[in-house]
Amino acid sequence: MFSGLISHQGRIASIAGDATRGITLVVEAPAAIAEGVAEKDSISINGACLTVVAVDATTMRFDVVPETVVRTNLGELVAGDTVNLELSLRMGDRLGGHLVYAHVDATAAIVSKLTEGQGYRLIVETPATIAAFIVEKGYITVDGVSLTVAAVAAGRFAIALIPETAKRTTLGPKGPGDRVNLEVDPVARYAAAAVAAYAQQPDTRSSDELEWAYEI
């Protein structure tokens, strides 16, 4: 479990493989490792939960299976790229963002990036598969960053980036055409599933019960 608050950035030291075979990803992040990273730990890389398979003082290695490569933007990375990195939460940690599983729901392209006040307004495509979960003032995770949806329009949504977020994450240098990983708020997902399940239940109330309810 993660919060979507990016505490570190890493640099891709090497990447090998492809979407068919899977890829091996080596990330250089000595500051994050110094906080205590061990083999089998879960780390969010650009919003995708990966398992550490090897670690030393400066780098972590991850095996990224084809399923993850296809569903994320990790396969587009090249050596030297910067990635957002978050260590998994510990019991008792302060939850400053929102609950994030780092299970990427979809990828989407940035449509535009406009200067707005001290920061930016980022317009991102809305994949049809997750459109129902993206609502104004709701949460969304973009490349692992916990953000609030500022506005929703047909086929796209907007987020407002404060200078601190632009400075400390990959969303600062990214712009139109770049693809980002998206994860919807898990609370919205469970709420929608509960409503759908309730709607499918047969109405077993008798006509007398309905008449009584209307009279009240």
Number of C-alpha atoms within 10 A of each C-alpha: 16 24 23 30 23 24 13 17 21 23 19 19 18 16 20 14 15 16 16 11 12 18 20 16 24 22 26 24 20 18 14 20 18 11 8 9 19 14 14 13 15 21 23 25 22 30 32 29 25 21 18 19 14 16 18 14 13 13 18 26 21 21 18 22 17 16 11 20 19 16 18 23 22 22 20 11 14 15 14 14 14 18 25 24 28 27 24 19 16 9 6 6 9 9 12 10 17 20 18 28 21 28 21 24 16 19 21 19 18 22 17 16 20 13 11 12 11 9 17 20 17 22 23 26 20 23 17 10 9 14 16 13 19 22 18 15 13 15 25 24 29 24 29 33 27 25 20 20 18 18 16 18 12 8 11 19 21 22 22 22 23 15 13 11 19 16 13 15 23 22 22 17 9 15 17 14 12 15 20 25 24 29 26 26 19 17 14 16 13 11 12 14 12 11 10 11 10 10 10 8 8 7 7 7 8 9 9 9 11 10 10 10 9 8 7 5
